[in-house]
Amino acid sequence: MSEEALFPGMPFDENVRLKLAEAFPDGTVSVTRGRHYALEENSLYLVRIGPDAVILPRMAYGEEVAAALKECCGGEDQIGGREKVPQTCGDHS
């Protein structure tokens, strides 16, 4: 695989991890979590590609925001906010 098969914003899964390992054999993958927003820890996205790649959990939207986005986007099924905010919050101290 080449680096071209990878792009920022793509969902991070085992296939993406393998592509990164192939493209950057000595590279690392770090997880960043931010400090201000509720996150969905089970939905990871690639935010930086390279030998020092970074992934980030998807931001969790409240139910009202998710409903408005769903209406606006015509029923998109992958909008954040499906979990209650307390379940998605990490340690934001």
URQUIBEL-V299971 format. One record per run of one state. SS is the DSSP state (helix for helix, strand for strand, loop for the rest). FROM is the first residue (numbers start at 1). TO is the last residue. If there is no record, write none. Layout:
{{SS	FROM	TO} {SS	FROM	TO}}
This chain:
{{loop	1	2} {helix	3	5} {loop	6	10} {strand	11	11} {loop	12	13} {helix	14	23} {loop	24	27} {strand	28	32} {loop	33	38} {strand	39	48} {loop	49	51} {strand	52	59} {loop	60	62} {helix	63	72} {loop	73	84} {helix	85	88} {loop	89	93}}
